[in-house]
Amino acid sequence: MARLPRYTITNQCQHIIQQGSDWQQVFFEEQDYQYFHDCLDAASFNYELKVHAFVLMPDHVHILATPSAPDSVSRTVQSVGRNYVQYFNECYSGSGSIWEGRYRATVLDEKQYLLTCSRYIELNPVRGGLVKHARDYRWSSYAHNALGRVDEMITPHREYQRLGATDKERVNAYRALFKQKISTETEELITDSTLKGWALGGAKFTRKIEKISGRRATQLPKGRPKGS
C-alpha cells in the first residue's frame, strides 16, 4: 500500500517520531544524546521549526513542534539525521544509515491534545522503565516545561502559555498536570495516529486538515462498503 504524503501545513503543531532501524539503539553515551540535542537545536533554528517538547530515548526520538514553513519538519529531521549518522559511524565504526527510512509524524488539534501529547512525550522514559519519574530523565523537555530549567531550544506553545500569567505559574500548572494519568486508550491513540499519519483530533479537526492538506486524514472504514 502506497504511503500517504506527509503533512506540510505551516503553523500546525506536529508530533514526530524518528526511530533506529529495526529499533536498534542509537544513543549509548551521554555525549551521543548531547550531540543529537545540539544538532536538533541548530537545525530547528535554521529551518524555523519551533520545538515545544522532546525526548531522546535509547532507540528513538519524539519531538513536538510547529513548522513555520512547509518544509521545516522535513529539512530539520533530514539535517539532524544526516549529521548524527556521520557522528555515530565515526564514533562506533559503523557504516550506512542507522535510522528507519521514514520519520513518522502527524498533525494534532492543539486545544485538545497539545498538553497531553507533551506529557505523553516526557513520560516516555517512565513507560519504558528507564526511570520512576519524568524529572529523573535528563534527555527530555520535562526539566524546562515542568521545572523551569531553561533549554534555549524550547519555544513555549500558546497552549502552554495559557497555563499562567508568569513563568512560575506556567511551570507549576504544567507540573500539576502530571498528577492526572493519561489513559491507555489516549496513549495508544497518540502512538497509532503518529505512526500511521492520521490527524489527531475530532471529526471537525480532521475535516479541516483534509481540506487544507488535500489528503486523507483518517483511516478508511474497514470492510466492504454496504450495498444500497
FIFI-270547 format. One record per atom (N, C-alpha, C, O): residue in one letter; x, y, z. Coordinates in steps of 0.05 Angstrom, whole numbers, plus 5000, padded with zeros to 4 digits. Example, Ala and Ser with C-alpha at 12.3 -4.5 7.8 and 13.67 -1.06 7.14 Angstrom:
2
A526448865156
A524649105156
A526449345156
A528549345169
S525749555142
S527349795143
S525850015157
S526850235161
end
This chain:
228
M501749765000
M500050005000
M501850255000
M503650275016
A501150444982
A502750684980
A502450855005
A500250875016
R504650975014
R504551135038
R503351415031
R503851525010
L501851515050
L500751785046
L502951995048
L504851955062
P502652215032
P504552425035
P504552555062
P502552555076
R506852655071
R507052785097
R505553055097
R505153175076
Y504753135120
Y503453395123
Y505453615120
Y507753605131
T504753825105
T506454055102
T504954315109
T504954505093
I503554305131
I501854525139
I503354715158
I504254625180
T503754955151
T505255145168
T503555225192
T501055235191
N504855275214
N503655365239
N501655165250
N499855245265
Q501954915243
Q500254695254
Q502054495268
Q503754375256
C501754475294
C503554305310
C503554015301
C501553905293
Q505953895302
Q506253615294
Q507653455316
Q509353555330
H506953205318
H508353015335
H510052835316
H508952725297
I512652825321
I514552695303
I515952475318
I516852505341
I516252245305
I517752025316
I519951945295
I519251895272
Q522351925304
Q524551825288
Q525851595303
Q526751625326
Q525951355291
Q526951125306
Q529250995292
Q529651025268
G530850845308
G533050705297
G532150475279
G529950365283
S533750405259
S533050195241
S532649935256
S534349845271
D530249805253
D529549565268
D529849615298
D530449435313
W529249865306
W529349945334
W532149895347
W532349845371
Q534249925330
Q536949895342
Q537550135359
Q536450355355
Q539250105379
Q540050325396
Q541650525381
Q543550455366
V541050775385
V542450995371
V543851185390
V545451345381
F543351155416
F544751315436
F545951125457
F544550955468
F548551155462
F549850985482
F551051155505
F550751085528
E552351365498
E553751535518
E552351805521
E550851885503
E552951935543
E551852205547
E552552395524
E550852555516
Q554952365513
Q555752545492
Q554152505467
Q553852685450
D553052255463
D551352205440
D548752365442
D547952495423
Y547452355465
Y544952505469
Y545552805466
Y543952945453
Q547752895477
Q548353185475
Q548853265446
Q547953485438
Y550253105431
Y550753175403
Y548153195387
Y547753375372
F546352995392
F543853005377
F542253255385
F541153385368
H542153305411
H540753545421
H541853795408
H540253965399
D544453815406
D545654055394
D545054075364
D544554295353
C545053845351
C544253845322
C541353925318
C540754085300
L539553835336
L536753905334
L536354195340
L534754335327
D537854295359
D537654585366
D538454755342
D537054945336
A540654685330
A541654845307
A539754825283
A539055025270
A538954575276
A537254535253
A534554655256
A533454775237
S533354635280
S530654745284
S530755045282
S528855175272
F532955165290
F533255455287
F533655535257
F532355725248
N535355385244
N535855445216
N533455415198
N533055565179
Y531755215204
Y529455155186
Y526855235199
Y524655145190
E526955405219
E524555525231
E522455325241
E520155345235
L523455135256
L521654945269
L521655005299
L523754995312
K519355065310
K519155135338
K518654885355
K516554755353
V520654805370
V520554565386
V519254625413
V520154805428
H517154475420
H515654525445
H516254305466
H516254365490
A516854065457
A517453845475
A519053635460
A518853615435
F520653475474
F522153265461
F523053065482
F522953115506
V523752825473
V525152635489
V526952475471
V526252395449
L529352415481
L531252245467
L531451985482
L532651975503
M530351775471
M530351505482
M532751355470
M533751445449
P533651145482
P535950995471
P535650915442
P537650915427
D533250855433
D532850755406
D530950925388
D530450845366
H529951145399
H528251315383
H527951585395
H528851635418
V526651765380
V526352045388
V523552135383
V522252065363
H522452295402
H519852425399
H520352725399
H521852825415
I518952865381
I519153165380
I516353275376
I514853175359
L515553475391
L513053615388
L513853895379
L515154045393
A513053965355
A514054215343
A512154335323
A510454195311
T512354595318
T510754745299
T512454855277
T514355005282
P511954785252
P513454885230
P512655165221
P510255215220
S514555335216
S513955605206
S514055615175
S513355815163
A514955395163
A515055375133
A514155095126
A514354915142
P513255055101
P512254795093
P514354565096
P513554335101
D516854635093
D518954425094
D520554435120
D522654315122
S519554575140
S521054605166
S521554325178
S523854275187
V519554155180
V519853895193
V521753725177
V523753615188
S521253695151
S522953515135
S525853595134
S527653425137
R526353855131
R529153945129
R530553925156
R532953865157
T529053975178
T530253945205
T531053655210
T533253595218
V529153465205
V529553185211
V531853085193
V533552935202
Q531853155168
Q533953065149
Q536653165158
Q538653015157
S536853415166
S539353535174
S540453395199
S542853325200
V538753375219
V539553245244
V540352955239
V542452865248
G538752805224
G539252525218
G541952495204
G543452315211
R542452655184
R544952635168
R547352695185
R549352545185
N547252905201
N549552975218
N550052775240
N552352715246
Y547852675251
Y548252485273
Y549252215263
Y550852085276
V548352135239
V549351875228
V552351895223
V553851705230
Q553252115213
Q556152155208
Q557652135235
Q559752005237
Y556652275255
Y557852265282
Y557851985293
Y559951885302
F555551845291
F555251585302
F557151385289
F558551235303
N557351395263
N559051205249
N562051255255
N563651065256
E562751505258
E565551565265
E566151465294
E568351365299
C564251495312
C564751415340
C564651115343
C566251005360
Y562950975328
Y562550685333
Y563350515309
Y562450285307
S564950625292
S566050475269
S563850345253
S564050105245
G561650495248
G559450385233
G559550485204
G561350625196
S557450405189
S557150495161
S554250495154
S552650335164
G553450675137
G550650685128
G548850825148
G549750915170
S546350845141
S544450975159
S543750815183
S543650565182
I543150945205
I542350805229
I539350845234
I538150725253
W538051005217
W535251075221
W533350905203
W534150815181
E530950865212
E528850755195
E528450945172
E528851185175
G527650845149
G527551005125
G525951265127
G526851475117
R523651265140
R521951495142
R521451575171
R521051395187
Y521551825176
Y520551915202
Y517551905201
Y516351935180
R516251875224
R513351875226
R512352135239
R513652245256
A510152235229
A509152485240
A506152515236
A505052405217
T504852665253
T502052735249
T501553015259
T502953115277
V499453145249
V498553395260
V496553345282
V495253135282
L496253535300
L494453485323
L492853735329
L493753965324
D490453695339
D488753905349
D489954015374
D489953885395
E491054255372
E492654365394
E491054405420
E492054355442
K488654515417
K487054555441
K486354295455
K486154295480
Q485954085440
Q485153835452
Q487553665461
Q487353525481
Y489753675446
Y491853475450
Y494653585456
Y496453435462
L495053845453
L497853955455
L499053875482
L501253755483
L497853945504
L498953895530
L499053605537
L500853505551
T497053455528
T497053165532
T499353035517
T500752855528
C499753105492
C501952995476
C504653065488
C506552905487
S504853315498
S507353395511
S508053225535
S510253135538
R506053165551
R506452985574
R506952705565
R508652565577
Y505552615545
Y505952345534
Y508952315526
Y510152105531
I510052515513
I512852505504
I514652495528
I516552335529
E514252675547
E516152695570
E515852455590
E517552415606
L513652315588
L513252075604
L514251815591
L514151605603
N515251845567
N516251605553
N518351455569
N518251205569
P520251585582
P522251435597
P521051285621
P522051075629
V518851385632
V517451245654
V516051005643
V516250785654
R514651035621
R513250805608
R515250585600
R514750345601
G517650685592
G519750495583
G521250365605
G523050205600
G520750445630
G522050325653
G524850425658
G526450295673
L525550655646
L528250755650
L528550915675
L530750925688
V526351045684
V526351205708
V523651175721
V521751085709
K523451255747
K520851245761
K519251495757
K516751485759
H520551715752
H519151975748
H520452125726
H522852105721
A518852275711
A519852425688
A522152615695
A523952665679
R522152715720
R524252905728
R527052775730
R529052905730
D527052505731
D529552365734
D530952305708
D533152205707
Y529652375685
Y530752325659
Y531852585648
Y530352775645
R534352585642
R535652835633
R534952925605
R534653165600
W534652735587
W534452805559
W531552835549
W530652695530
S530153015562
S527453085553
S527053385560
S528653515573
S524753485552
S523953755557
S522553795584
S521754015590
Y522353585600
Y520953605625
Y522253815643
Y520853965656
A524853815645
A526154005663
A525554285655
A525354465672
H525254345629
H524654615620
H521654675626
H521054875638
N519854495617
N517054555618
N515854535646
N514054675653
A516954345662
A515754295689
A517354395712
A516354415734
L519954445708
L521754525729
L522954805725
L524154915744
G522654915702
G523755185697
G526655195691
G527855415692
R527954965685
R530854975678
R531055025648
R530254865631
V531955265641
V531755365614
V533355195594
V535755135598
D531955115572
D533154995549
D532555175526
D530255205518
E534655305515
E534255515495
E532955405470
E531855565454
M532955145466
M531755025442
M528655035443
M527355035422
I527555045467
I524655025470
I523255295466
I524055495478
T521155285450
T519455515446
T516755445459
T515455255450
P515755595478
P513255525491
P510955555471
P510755765457
H509155365470
H506755385453
H504755555467
H504755575492
R502955675452
R500955855464
R499155705484
R498155825503
E498655435479
E497055285498
E498555265525
E497255255546
Y501155235524
Y502755235548
Y502755505561
Y502555525586
Q502955715546
Q502955985557
Q500356055571
Q500356215589
R498155935562
R495555985574
R495355875603
R493455925617
L497355715611
L497155585637
L497655785660
L496955725683
G498756025654
G499156215675
G500156485665
G500856505641
A500156675682
A500956955674
A503956995675
A505057175662
T505356825691
T508256845694
T509556575688
T508256365687
D512256575685
D513656325680
D513256135703
D512855895699
K513356235728
K512956065751
K510255945752
K509955705758
E508156095746
E505455985746
E505155775724
E503855565729
R506355815701
R506055625680
R507555365686
R506555145681
V509955395698
V511455155705
V509954995726
V509754745724
N508855125746
N507454985768
N504854855757
N504254625765
A503454995740
A500954885729
A501554645711
A500054455711
Y503654665695
Y504354445677
Y505254205693
Y504353975687
R506854245714
R507754025731
R505353885744
R505353645748
A503354045752
A500953935765
A499453745746
A498053565756
L499653795720
L498153625701
L499153335703
L497653155695
F501553295712
F502653015713
F501352855735
F501852615737
K499852975752
K498352825772
K495952685759
K494852495771
Q495252775735
Q493052645721
Q494152435702
Q495752495685
K493352195705
K494351975688
K493151995660
K490852045657
I494851955641
I493951945613
I492951655609
I494351465614
S490551635599
S489351365596
S490851205575
S492051315557
T490750945579
T492050765559
T490850805531
T492250795511
E488250855530
E486850905505
E488051145491
E488551145467
T488451365506
T489651605494
T492451565486
T493251665464
E494051425502
E496851365494
E496951215468
E498551275450
E495151015466
E495150855441
E494151015418
E495150975395
L492351195422
L491351375401
L493551555390
L493851585366
I495051675408
I497251845400
I499351685384
I500251775363
T500151455395
T502051285381
T501151205354
T502551235334
D498751095353
D497650995328
D497351215307
D497951175284
S496251435315
S495851665296
S498551755285
S498751815261
T500551765301
T503151865292
T504451665273
T505551735252
L504451405280
L505751205263
L504351175237
L505651105217
K501751215236
K500151175211
K499551435197
K498651435174
G500151665209
G499751915196
G496952025196
G496252185179
W495251925215
W492552025216
W492452265235
W493752275255
A490952475227
A490752715243
A489652645271
A487752475274
L490752765291
L489952715319
L488052925328
L488853145336
G485452865327
G483453055335
G480652945328
G480452735317
G478653105333
G475853025328
G475153055298
G476853135282
A472652995292
A471652995264
A471953265251
A472753285228
K471253485266
K471453755255
K474353815248
K474953935227
F476253745265
F479053795261
F480053645237
F481453755220
T479453385235
T480453225213
T479353315186
T480753305166
R476853405186
R475753515161
R477253765152
R477753805128
K477953935172
K479454175165
K482254105154
K483154215134
I483553905166
I486153825157
I486053705130
I487753755113
E483953545124
E483753425097
E483353645076
E484453625054
K481853855083
K481454075064
K484054225059
K484554295036
I485554275080
I488054425077
I490254265063
I491654365045
S490454005071
S492653845061
S492053705034
S493953635020
G489453675028
G488853535003
G489353235004
G489653104983
R489353125028
R489752835032
R488052725054
R487052885070
R487652465055
R486052345076
R487452395103
R489952375105
A485852455123
A486952495150
A486052295170
A486752295193
T484252115161
T483251895178
T483351635163
T483551635138
Q483151415178
Q483251155166
Q480551095151
Q478451175161
L480750965128
L478350885114
L476850675130
L478050515144
P474150675128
P472650465142
P473550185134
P474150145111
K473650005153
K474549735147
K472249575135
K469849625140
G472949385118
G470949205106
G469849325080
G470449545073
R468149165067
R466949255042
R464749445047
R463349425068
P464349645029
P462149825033
P459549685031
P459149495015
K457649785047
K454949655047
K453549725021
K453849945010
G452049525011
G450549564986
G448149754991
G447249775013
S447249884970
S445050064972
S442449914976
S440350044978
end
